[in-house]
């Protein structure tokens, strides 16, 4: 550790302004502060500071995502071997899933961090930690068979137009991971919807069992084939086709527990998204005219990307509402819109992504009214004196 | 006892090094200083030069923006040096003490004086700056009449001096005279805020004031928080407040006719060997207090500790032979944090204190910490939301207010409550900020901007 520190101090001058490798300054900085928390001390204001920093916040989200990642990897293998009707052991499935997931993860991080580092270098800032989480979220919300070049383009688009043009982490209006997904969804719909993309190698169709369909529960429901849907238990556990990390509600809830317990994710948003979804589901039940509308409201919460969106996407503090009261409204509306889009608009089998992006845009408006109410309260108090 | 006002938001930072209730009766270092930087917005015009003889109460400088407000020597002796910083800004006026001579301002019975006479006496003696005001958290303008006057009877900041202990060791007659003076300065109420844990009978039985009880974590002891909950400052309102110990000095001025700003100061912090109380005076050098009283860790030199006049959240960094600030009753000594930490953001963090539960230390609710000055991260943009609100017990949106200051939107600042706040109320927000933003500086910038705009 001390030897490493010495080594870093020795090569550091080369990376500073005027050094041989100053073009890699941001990269060097990023690696250095990753290994060693800097020795910087407080100079103004409070002399002591809370132990938490952005890296700690991000690693906590990362840890919360691990159950979903692990289950996603297992499920890739499971779905594949089911599709070709071959019996496989647990480790065989995990290994297959790992080999499928790794390229997605590598493309996401290498491309995304590359863009981040270039921007940090141009701006003369430190590299922000924001992409640390975004980079893991993106491979979890795409189909396993998405072509890597498409993913790379989506990542570049999301980081530049979803975030950096606004000024970087903290300034963006939309959730960057969802921008990447939306980009893929509208640019390459063939690879983002339908019945074939959710299971590895199904597009190629080699050795697929005759009767096998790769349709997701949402696709079945949209065609009113409610009988073909997997059981609620399967949807809850997650042994169903879908985007890599979204299928297992139980893994996602584990993550939610970590986020809420550590205080990193807003429990208000998580709870209100679920409440909104449940409420909308009940409303649809009451006016049901087709089998999709008749699906019990609570089942919606375990289908598709609803839970994943509620726990890991809607809780993004930057693109969500910033006032505490606003968070309730924001979450409720996401839940309501997601189910509304899902059930009533056949063009979009999954409503969660659009609901969150839509509410990202409206979050500042919600905050505006909440803050305005505070201002009015203050004025009223002044007048009553 | 009336029903206490419950403060639910806030945070008690559990630190090592609280002062024992032991009073060292006499601490008279050889040097004193008056520091213009203790008074934001004051533009000092010097009346003395190095080599001049001064008495306790001799005017050292006055405020160019408000020439009535004078700043005087706390002791008699010789002006040693006028220390200047960047752009010749005056930082300290140093005095070498000699003798115990003072200017007599004359004894007076407050009941027989009118408001103008009282104000003049305070202004001439150098005690006026003890009276501060909201809006802007600056020395009060003597031409105003405040709608009410506030006194906080407890300090909830980490390791802060116990005001019960202090007031019980101060002459009660001066305290009572001081309260009478304050009552004459306003037509409204004088409020004394006490914690439900206050024990001093002197405080509890203070005559002529409205006593309000508070319970809950820091910053419940901040006068700004108390004003917000009792008699909030609206646009156009002026509220004054005075520190408890300064009331005793004010009383003494009228009872004895001299400026003798005696103070009891708590020397605290994890690096102090014997944390105790010292009877000294405003502007005293801390050198005699800390000499031989600082723990050395593995023979490390003294630059590995930080000396702070005030508490760890709002105090000023000073040298080991630096001087006590005008408004401070605490001197804190904590370790510097100038070290690298190997993968510090991922370790369990058994020595780290955090409002969040991202470190394992939340499993140890009674643990006391030896906190240092490390930033624990790099500065970032505002990212996390809803955290500042947890430690600011005011009906104010902190992040929105901060952003309005950053873009210098005067109207928004006014609408969002700039008149009610001071940087000290936002100190906890700064402490917990995961983006390491210098929030207190931003608030001060906003207050200065607003004060200029409205003058």
Interface residues (C-beta under 8 A of the other chain):
Chain A: X1 X4 X5 X33 X34 X35 X36 X37 X38 X39 X40 X41 X42 X43 X44 X45 X46 X47 X48 X49 X50 X51 X52 X53 X54 X55 X56 X57 X59 X60 X126 X128 X129 X130 X167 X168 X169 X170 X171 X261 X262 X263 X264 X266 X317 X318 X320 X321 X322 X323 X324 X327 X367 X371 X374 X375 X377 X378 X379 X381 X382 X385
Chain B: X13 X15 X158 X232 X234 X235 X236 X237 X306 X308 X312 X313 X314 X315 X317 X332 X334 X336 X337 X338 X339 X340 X341 X342 X343 X344 X345 X346 X349 X352 X353 X354 X355 X356 X357 X358 X359 X371 X372 X373 X374 X375 X376 X377 X378 X380 X381 X382 X383 X384 X385 X386 X389 X395 X396 X397 X399 X400 X415 X416 X417 X423 X427 X430 X431 X432 X433 X434 X435 X436 X438 X439 X440 X441
